Amino acid sequence: MSDEQPGNESPDPFEEIIAEETDRDPDLAVIEAGSRTLRTQGGPPQADVPARPEDPALDRALREVETELASRWGETKLEPSVTRIAALMDVLGEPQRTYPSIHITGTNGKTSTARMIEALLGAFELRTGRYTSPHVQSVTERISLDGAPISAERFIETYQDIKPYIEMVDASQEYRLSFFEVLTGMAYAAFADAPVDVAVVEVGMGGSWDATNVIDGDVAVITPIGLDHTDRLGETPEQIAVEKSGIIKPDATVIMAQQPVDAAQVLLKKAVEENATVAREGLEFGVVDRQVAVGGQLVTLRGLGGEYPEVYLPLHGAHQAHNAAVALAAVEAFFGVGAERAQPLDIDTVRKAFASVSSPGRLEIVRRSPTVVLDAAHNPAGAEAAAEAVREAFDFSRLIGVVGASADKNVRGLLEAFEPLFAEVVITQNSSHRAMDADQLAAVAVEVFGEDRVQVEPQLPEALEAAITLAEEEGEFSGGGVLVTGSVITVGEARLLLGKG
């Protein structure tokens, strides 16, 4: 995204989209199979979503590491405990204790909020490390230094450096370290080696037993809590909040987004138990005003230290404005605003930081004529926020959905959130073993949309082709568009197909 605010003359990068052929990940057979048939118009890849290394030897070395990581328990197979990651931190010399941290949990908005926090801290000349999940295209995205994913070389070096210690812990535990635990250990080690001034860490799932929870975050951020991973975290917001409140540590500052009442009560009780200070969206901080602007929105935020007017945010949707308010309050709290000092942060620096924010796969435009938008919504709350943002930011006369979801998600709720928005929906599936079978998903879609509005294309390239064709039916200059959604994996693979990686 451009750092320029509205009114400046720098062109919107999406206005200069050109047709080009791009390299595609050979491991993704589904992409290789039908990619030549796509009428894609892709711009240059985003810097924060790295492509495969161009050097064949480096690419092979990265694939070897990826293969070793993939041999471990995946992120959906859990043994709720921090025992193994704590053992790894111990043999590594507790690298996570060498820098302060901001720890982020919640159901939706974690990654976007983490990126905003990182941008703000970087604008104030702090060296940052950011750990987020899942990745959109490359596993190296998960670990960032100074606002950019670590290089393939550094990713490999970090893994090789701690591999002997990983094997040592594997040998001493009932279960080997999982994929996510190893990546978490790599992130904490990379941050210590850099070294960073502050780490911005997103939980993988839950909070109390999440592998990231071996840090003691100076600031604990709780984004909105909704229903997701109910088989592991609980079936109500209150039950889920119990797990997520586990990141609140003694004497920390808690930045709490707007929450369901029962979830808020759990979080506030935990804060009292830990002698933590709480700042609540809508009371101590929040969104004062927001207006739709070209390429995003113009917001006025109320922080812990005062008001921040006319802040340009190059992201769409009310939910992103709320994420921005949470991010600003978290950074203010980190700097002691509202506790140790009353004055706000420098407004020009805040504006510059927010203007630089990007969040790949979150209402991201990857093609024009017709417009193709990607959004990684994968649960009903995320789908509702995305649908509302599309209504506000885009003037589609006819919108076609492409939906590929994971089998363990509330797909009916997700489809119901998009039903009023989509003229038709093309059901597909991504290449992940977690993907819901396209025919099974289509059966649910028919119940929600009706048979006449549902098309099934199991292969993603054909699904995109079909959706683009449907969007073009009204003519070259119509307002037709395509929204690809349902899963981060679906969005990542579509991003590659459409020339963005």
C-alpha positions as CSV (number, residue, x, y, z in Angstrom):
1,M,0.0,0.0,0.0
2,S,1.1,3.5,-0.6
3,D,2.3,5.8,2.3
4,E,0.6,8.7,0.6
5,Q,-2.6,10.1,2.1
6,P,-5.6,11.1,0.0
7,G,-5.1,14.3,-2.0
8,N,-1.5,13.6,-2.8
9,E,-0.6,12.9,-6.4
10,S,1.0,9.4,-6.0
11,P,-1.0,7.0,-8.0
12,D,-3.0,4.1,-6.5
13,P,-0.9,1.0,-7.3
14,F,-4.0,-0.8,-8.3
15,E,-4.6,1.7,-11.1
16,E,-1.5,0.6,-12.8
17,I,-2.2,-3.1,-12.9
18,I,-0.7,-4.9,-15.9
19,A,-1.2,-8.3,-17.3
20,E,1.8,-10.5,-16.6
21,E,2.8,-14.1,-16.2
22,T,4.1,-15.0,-12.7
23,D,6.0,-17.9,-11.1
24,R,3.7,-20.2,-9.2
25,D,4.5,-22.5,-6.3
26,P,5.1,-26.0,-7.9
27,D,4.0,-27.7,-4.7
28,L,0.5,-26.4,-5.2
29,A,-0.6,-28.9,-7.9
30,V,-4.1,-27.4,-8.0
31,I,-2.6,-24.1,-9.1
32,E,-0.3,-25.7,-11.7
33,A,-3.2,-27.7,-13.2
34,G,-5.3,-24.9,-14.6
35,S,-3.6,-21.7,-14.1
36,R,-2.9,-21.0,-17.8
37,T,-6.7,-20.7,-18.5
38,L,-7.1,-17.7,-16.2
39,R,-7.6,-14.3,-17.6
40,T,-5.6,-12.7,-14.8
41,Q,-4.3,-9.1,-14.5
42,G,-1.9,-9.0,-11.7
43,G,0.3,-6.3,-10.3
44,P,3.7,-6.8,-8.7
45,P,3.7,-9.0,-5.6
46,Q,3.4,-7.3,-2.2
47,A,6.6,-7.0,-0.3
48,D,5.1,-8.4,2.8
49,V,4.0,-11.7,1.1
50,P,7.3,-13.2,-0.2
51,A,7.4,-15.4,-3.3
52,R,9.5,-18.5,-3.5
53,P,13.3,-17.9,-3.6
54,E,14.6,-17.4,-7.1
55,D,17.9,-19.3,-6.3
56,P,17.2,-23.0,-6.8
57,A,19.6,-24.1,-4.1
58,L,18.0,-21.7,-1.6
59,D,14.5,-22.9,-2.6
60,R,15.5,-26.5,-2.1
61,A,16.9,-25.7,1.4
62,L,13.7,-23.9,2.3
63,R,11.6,-26.8,1.1
64,E,13.7,-29.2,3.2
65,V,12.9,-27.1,6.3
66,E,9.2,-26.9,5.3
67,T,9.1,-30.7,4.9
68,E,10.6,-31.3,8.3
69,L,8.2,-28.8,9.9
70,A,5.3,-30.5,8.0
71,S,6.2,-33.9,9.5
72,R,5.2,-32.6,12.9
73,W,1.7,-32.3,14.4
74,G,-0.3,-29.8,12.5
75,E,-1.9,-26.7,13.9
76,T,-5.3,-28.5,14.3
77,K,-3.9,-31.4,16.4
78,L,-3.4,-30.1,19.9
79,E,-2.3,-31.4,23.3
80,P,-3.3,-28.3,25.4
81,S,-0.1,-27.6,27.4
82,V,2.9,-25.2,27.4
83,T,5.1,-27.9,28.8
84,R,7.0,-28.6,25.6
85,I,7.5,-25.0,24.5
86,A,8.6,-24.1,28.0
87,A,11.2,-26.8,27.9
88,L,12.4,-25.5,24.5
89,M,12.7,-22.0,25.9
90,D,14.6,-23.3,28.9
91,V,17.3,-25.0,26.8
92,L,17.5,-22.0,24.5
93,G,18.2,-19.7,27.5
94,E,14.7,-18.1,27.7
95,P,15.1,-15.8,24.6
96,Q,11.5,-14.6,25.0
97,R,12.6,-12.8,28.3
98,T,15.1,-10.6,26.5
99,Y,12.6,-8.1,25.1
100,P,9.2,-6.6,26.1
101,S,6.1,-7.8,24.2
102,I,2.6,-7.0,23.2
103,H,0.5,-10.2,23.2
104,I,-2.7,-10.4,21.1
105,T,-5.6,-12.8,21.3
106,G,-9.3,-12.7,20.3
107,T,-11.4,-14.4,17.6
108,N,-11.2,-11.9,14.7
109,G,-8.9,-9.1,13.7
110,K,-5.7,-10.3,15.4
111,T,-3.4,-10.2,12.4
112,S,-4.6,-6.8,11.1
113,T,-4.3,-5.4,14.6
114,A,-0.8,-6.8,15.0
115,R,0.3,-5.2,11.7
116,M,-1.0,-1.9,12.8
117,I,0.8,-2.1,16.2
118,E,3.9,-3.1,14.4
119,A,3.6,-0.1,12.0
120,L,3.1,2.3,14.9
121,L,6.0,1.0,16.9
122,G,8.2,1.1,13.8
123,A,7.2,4.7,13.1
124,F,8.4,5.6,16.6
125,E,11.8,4.1,15.6
126,L,11.6,0.9,17.6
127,R,12.9,-2.3,16.1
128,T,10.0,-4.7,16.0
129,G,9.5,-8.5,15.7
130,R,6.1,-9.7,14.7
131,Y,4.8,-13.3,14.9
132,T,1.4,-14.0,13.3
133,S,-0.5,-17.0,12.0
134,P,-1.6,-18.5,9.7
135,H,0.3,-17.4,6.7
136,V,-1.3,-16.4,3.4
137,Q,1.3,-17.8,1.0
138,S,4.7,-18.5,2.6
139,V,5.6,-19.8,6.0
140,T,8.3,-17.1,6.3
141,E,5.5,-14.5,6.6
142,R,4.8,-15.6,10.1
143,I,8.1,-14.1,11.5
144,S,8.8,-10.5,10.7
145,L,11.6,-8.1,11.6
146,D,11.3,-4.4,11.1
147,G,8.0,-4.7,9.3
148,A,9.0,-7.3,6.7
149,P,9.1,-11.2,6.7
150,I,12.4,-12.6,7.5
151,S,14.3,-13.8,4.4
152,A,14.4,-17.4,3.4
153,E,18.1,-17.5,4.3
154,R,17.4,-16.2,7.8
155,F,14.4,-18.6,8.3
156,I,16.6,-21.6,7.4
157,E,19.5,-20.4,9.6
158,T,17.2,-19.9,12.6
159,Y,15.8,-23.4,12.2
160,Q,19.2,-25.0,11.8
161,D,20.5,-23.0,14.9
162,I,17.8,-24.3,17.2
163,K,17.3,-27.8,15.6
164,P,19.6,-29.6,18.1
165,Y,17.6,-28.1,21.0
166,I,14.3,-29.1,19.3
167,E,15.6,-32.7,19.0
168,M,16.7,-32.6,22.7
169,V,13.2,-31.6,23.8
170,D,11.6,-34.1,21.5
171,A,13.6,-36.9,23.2
172,S,12.6,-35.8,26.7
173,Q,8.8,-35.3,26.1
174,E,5.9,-37.7,25.7
175,Y,5.1,-35.9,22.4
176,R,7.3,-34.2,19.9
177,L,7.1,-30.4,19.6
178,S,4.3,-29.5,17.1
179,F,4.7,-27.5,13.9
180,F,3.4,-24.4,15.7
181,E,5.6,-24.9,18.8
182,V,8.7,-25.1,16.6
183,L,7.7,-22.0,14.7
184,T,7.1,-20.1,18.0
185,G,10.5,-21.1,19.2
186,M,12.0,-20.0,16.0
187,A,10.3,-16.6,16.3
188,Y,11.4,-16.0,19.8
189,A,14.9,-17.0,19.0
190,A,15.0,-14.8,15.9
191,F,13.7,-11.8,17.9
192,A,16.4,-12.3,20.6
193,D,19.1,-12.6,17.9
194,A,18.1,-9.5,16.0
195,P,17.7,-8.1,18.7
196,V,14.3,-6.4,18.7
197,D,13.1,-3.6,21.0
198,V,9.6,-5.1,21.2
199,A,7.8,-8.2,20.0
200,V,4.2,-8.2,18.7
201,V,2.9,-11.7,19.2
202,E,-0.4,-13.1,18.0
203,V,-1.7,-16.3,19.7
204,G,-2.3,-19.3,17.5
205,M,-5.5,-20.5,19.3
206,G,-7.0,-19.6,22.7
207,G,-4.5,-18.1,25.1
208,S,-3.8,-19.9,28.3
209,W,-2.3,-23.1,26.8
210,D,-1.2,-21.5,23.5
211,A,2.5,-22.0,22.6
212,T,3.0,-18.3,22.5
213,N,2.0,-17.9,26.1
214,V,5.5,-18.4,27.5
215,I,5.9,-14.7,27.2
216,D,4.7,-12.2,29.8
217,G,3.2,-9.5,27.7
218,D,3.5,-6.0,29.1
219,V,0.3,-5.2,27.1
220,A,-2.4,-7.9,26.5
221,V,-4.7,-7.1,23.6
222,I,-8.1,-8.8,23.4
223,T,-9.8,-8.3,20.0
224,P,-13.5,-9.2,19.6
225,I,-14.4,-12.6,20.9
226,G,-16.9,-14.7,18.9
227,L,-17.6,-18.4,18.2
228,D,-14.7,-20.2,16.5
229,H,-12.8,-23.4,17.4
230,T,-15.7,-24.2,19.7
231,D,-14.7,-27.9,19.9
232,R,-11.5,-26.8,21.7
233,L,-12.2,-23.4,23.3
234,G,-15.8,-23.7,24.4
235,E,-19.3,-23.2,23.0
236,T,-20.1,-19.7,24.3
237,P,-18.2,-16.4,24.3
238,E,-17.9,-16.7,28.1
239,Q,-16.2,-20.1,27.9
240,I,-13.9,-18.9,25.1
241,A,-13.0,-15.8,27.1
242,V,-11.7,-18.0,29.9
243,E,-9.1,-19.5,27.6
244,K,-8.2,-16.2,26.0
245,S,-7.9,-14.4,29.3
246,G,-4.9,-16.6,30.0
247,I,-2.6,-14.1,28.3
248,I,-3.3,-11.5,31.0
249,K,-0.3,-11.4,33.2
250,P,0.4,-9.7,36.6
251,D,0.5,-5.9,36.5
252,A,0.0,-5.9,32.7
253,T,-2.2,-3.4,30.8
254,V,-5.2,-5.0,29.1
255,I,-6.5,-3.3,25.9
256,M,-10.0,-4.7,25.4
257,A,-12.0,-4.4,22.2
258,Q,-15.8,-4.3,22.4
259,Q,-16.9,-7.7,23.7
260,P,-20.1,-9.6,24.4
261,V,-21.1,-8.9,28.0
262,D,-20.5,-12.4,29.3
263,A,-17.0,-12.4,27.7
264,A,-16.2,-9.0,29.1
265,Q,-17.1,-10.1,32.6
266,V,-14.6,-13.0,32.4
267,L,-11.8,-10.7,31.1
268,L,-12.4,-8.1,33.7
269,K,-12.4,-10.6,36.5
270,K,-9.1,-12.0,35.3
271,A,-7.7,-8.5,35.1
272,V,-8.6,-7.9,38.8
273,E,-7.0,-11.3,39.8
274,E,-3.8,-10.3,38.1
275,N,-3.8,-6.7,39.3
276,A,-3.8,-5.6,35.6
277,T,-5.0,-2.2,34.4
278,V,-7.8,-2.3,31.8
279,A,-8.7,0.1,29.0
280,R,-12.0,-0.6,27.3
281,E,-13.1,0.3,23.8
282,G,-16.0,2.6,23.9
283,L,-15.0,4.0,27.3
284,E,-11.3,4.7,27.6
285,F,-10.7,4.7,23.9
286,G,-12.5,4.2,20.6
287,V,-13.5,5.4,17.1
288,V,-14.9,8.9,17.2
289,D,-15.6,9.3,13.5
290,R,-15.0,7.5,10.2
291,Q,-15.6,8.4,6.6
292,V,-15.1,6.3,3.4
293,A,-12.1,7.5,1.4
294,V,-10.4,6.5,-1.8
295,G,-8.6,3.2,-1.1
296,G,-9.7,3.1,2.6
297,Q,-11.1,5.4,5.2
298,L,-10.4,8.6,7.1
299,V,-10.9,8.1,10.9
300,T,-10.7,10.1,14.1
301,L,-9.6,8.0,17.0
302,R,-9.8,8.7,20.7
303,G,-6.8,7.2,22.4
304,L,-5.7,7.0,26.0
305,G,-3.9,10.3,25.7
306,G,-6.4,12.3,23.6
307,E,-7.9,12.6,20.2
308,Y,-6.2,11.8,16.9
309,P,-8.1,13.4,14.0
310,E,-8.0,12.8,10.3
311,V,-6.0,9.5,10.3
312,Y,-6.0,7.8,6.9
313,L,-6.3,4.1,7.0
314,P,-5.8,2.3,3.7
315,L,-8.1,-0.6,4.7
316,H,-11.8,-1.1,4.2
317,G,-14.6,-1.6,6.8
318,A,-15.7,-0.4,10.2
319,H,-14.0,-3.5,11.7
320,Q,-10.6,-2.2,10.6
321,A,-11.3,1.2,12.1
322,H,-12.0,-0.5,15.4
323,N,-8.8,-2.6,15.0
324,A,-7.0,0.7,14.5
325,A,-8.4,2.1,17.7
326,V,-7.3,-1.0,19.6
327,A,-3.8,-0.9,18.0
328,L,-3.4,2.8,18.9
329,A,-4.4,2.2,22.5
330,A,-2.0,-0.8,22.8
331,V,0.9,1.3,21.6
332,E,-0.1,4.2,23.9
333,A,-0.2,1.8,26.8
334,F,3.2,0.4,25.8
335,F,4.6,3.9,25.9
336,G,2.9,4.7,29.2
337,V,0.3,7.1,27.8
338,G,-2.6,7.4,30.2
339,A,-0.6,6.0,33.1
340,E,2.8,7.7,33.3
341,R,2.0,10.6,31.1
342,A,-1.1,12.3,29.8
343,Q,0.0,13.8,26.4
344,P,-0.9,11.9,23.2
345,L,1.6,10.4,20.8
346,D,2.8,12.6,18.0
347,I,-0.1,12.9,15.6
348,D,2.1,13.2,12.4
349,T,3.9,10.0,13.3
350,V,0.6,8.2,14.0
351,R,-0.8,9.4,10.7
352,K,2.3,8.2,8.8
353,A,2.2,4.8,10.5
354,F,-1.4,4.1,9.7
355,A,-1.1,5.3,6.1
356,S,1.6,2.6,5.6
357,V,-0.5,-0.3,6.9
358,S,-1.4,-3.2,4.7
359,S,-3.1,-6.5,5.5
360,P,-2.8,-9.0,2.6
361,G,-5.9,-11.1,2.1
362,R,-8.2,-8.8,4.0
363,L,-10.5,-7.1,1.5
364,E,-7.5,-6.9,-0.8
365,I,-8.0,-6.0,-4.5
366,V,-5.9,-8.2,-6.7
367,R,-7.5,-7.6,-10.1
368,R,-9.6,-5.0,-12.0
369,S,-12.2,-5.4,-14.8
370,P,-13.8,-7.2,-13.2
371,T,-12.7,-6.3,-9.7
372,V,-11.6,-9.4,-7.7
373,V,-11.3,-9.0,-3.9
374,L,-9.8,-11.4,-1.5
375,D,-10.9,-11.7,2.1
376,A,-9.9,-14.4,4.6
377,A,-13.1,-14.5,6.6
378,H,-13.6,-18.0,7.9
379,N,-16.3,-17.7,10.5
380,P,-19.7,-16.0,10.7
381,A,-18.5,-13.0,12.6
382,G,-15.7,-12.4,10.2
383,A,-18.0,-12.9,7.2
384,E,-20.5,-10.4,8.6
385,A,-17.8,-7.8,9.0
386,A,-16.5,-8.5,5.5
387,A,-19.9,-8.3,3.9
388,E,-20.7,-5.0,5.6
389,A,-17.4,-3.6,4.5
390,V,-18.0,-4.6,0.9
391,R,-21.4,-2.9,0.9
392,E,-19.8,0.3,2.2
393,A,-16.6,0.4,0.1
394,F,-17.6,-1.1,-3.2
395,D,-20.4,-0.3,-5.6
396,F,-20.9,-3.7,-7.2
397,S,-24.0,-4.1,-9.2
398,R,-23.5,-7.9,-9.3
399,L,-21.1,-9.7,-6.9
400,I,-20.1,-13.3,-7.4
401,G,-18.7,-15.3,-4.4
402,V,-16.0,-17.9,-4.6
403,V,-16.1,-19.9,-1.4
404,G,-13.7,-22.7,-0.2
405,A,-13.8,-23.4,3.5
406,S,-12.3,-25.7,6.1
407,A,-14.3,-28.7,7.2
408,D,-14.1,-27.8,10.9
409,K,-15.8,-24.4,10.5
410,N,-19.3,-23.1,10.8
411,V,-19.9,-23.0,7.0
412,R,-23.6,-22.5,7.2
413,G,-23.2,-19.4,9.3
414,L,-20.5,-18.1,7.0
415,L,-22.6,-18.7,3.9
416,E,-25.7,-17.1,5.5
417,A,-23.7,-13.9,6.2
418,F,-22.8,-13.6,2.5
419,E,-26.1,-14.7,1.1
420,P,-27.7,-11.2,0.8
421,L,-24.5,-10.0,-0.9
422,F,-23.8,-12.6,-3.5
423,A,-25.9,-12.8,-6.7
424,E,-24.4,-16.3,-7.2
425,V,-21.8,-18.4,-5.5
426,V,-19.1,-20.7,-6.9
427,I,-18.2,-23.4,-4.4
428,T,-14.7,-24.9,-4.5
429,Q,-12.0,-26.3,-2.3
430,N,-8.4,-25.5,-1.6
431,S,-5.5,-27.9,-1.6
432,S,-5.3,-28.3,2.2
433,H,-6.2,-31.6,3.8
434,R,-8.5,-29.6,6.1
435,A,-10.6,-28.4,3.2
436,M,-14.3,-29.2,3.1
437,D,-15.2,-31.4,0.1
438,A,-16.7,-29.1,-2.5
439,D,-19.8,-31.3,-2.9
440,Q,-20.5,-31.3,0.8
441,L,-20.0,-27.5,1.0
442,A,-22.3,-27.1,-2.1
443,A,-25.0,-29.1,-0.4
444,V,-25.1,-26.5,2.4
445,A,-24.8,-23.7,-0.1
446,V,-27.9,-24.9,-1.9
447,E,-29.9,-24.9,1.3
448,V,-28.8,-21.3,1.9
449,F,-28.8,-19.8,-1.6
450,G,-31.1,-22.1,-3.6
451,E,-30.0,-24.4,-6.4
452,D,-30.1,-21.8,-9.1
453,R,-27.5,-19.6,-7.4
454,V,-24.9,-22.3,-6.7
455,Q,-22.2,-23.6,-9.1
456,V,-19.6,-26.2,-8.1
457,E,-16.0,-26.1,-9.4
458,P,-13.8,-28.3,-7.2
459,Q,-10.6,-26.9,-8.7
460,L,-9.8,-23.4,-7.6
461,P,-8.5,-22.2,-11.0
462,E,-11.8,-23.3,-12.7
463,A,-13.8,-21.7,-9.8
464,L,-12.1,-18.3,-10.4
465,E,-12.5,-18.6,-14.1
466,A,-16.2,-19.3,-13.7
467,A,-16.8,-16.5,-11.2
468,I,-15.0,-14.0,-13.5
469,T,-17.1,-15.1,-16.4
470,L,-20.3,-14.7,-14.3
471,A,-19.2,-11.2,-13.2
472,E,-18.5,-10.2,-16.8
473,E,-22.0,-11.1,-18.0
474,E,-23.3,-7.6,-17.6
475,G,-20.6,-6.2,-19.9
476,E,-17.1,-4.8,-19.8
477,F,-18.1,-1.5,-18.1
478,S,-20.6,-3.0,-15.6
479,G,-20.2,-3.1,-11.9
480,G,-19.6,-6.8,-11.6
481,G,-17.1,-8.2,-9.2
482,V,-15.8,-11.3,-7.4
483,L,-15.1,-11.9,-3.7
484,V,-13.0,-14.9,-2.9
485,T,-13.4,-16.0,0.7
486,G,-13.9,-18.8,3.3
487,S,-10.4,-19.6,4.3
488,V,-6.9,-18.1,4.5
489,I,-5.6,-21.0,2.5
490,T,-8.2,-20.4,-0.3
491,V,-7.3,-16.7,-0.3
492,G,-3.6,-17.5,-0.4
493,E,-3.9,-19.9,-3.4
494,A,-6.2,-17.5,-5.2
495,R,-3.6,-14.7,-4.6
496,L,-1.0,-16.8,-6.3
497,L,-3.2,-17.6,-9.2
498,L,-4.1,-14.0,-9.7
499,G,-0.5,-12.9,-9.9
500,K,0.2,-11.6,-6.4
501,G,3.0,-13.8,-5.2
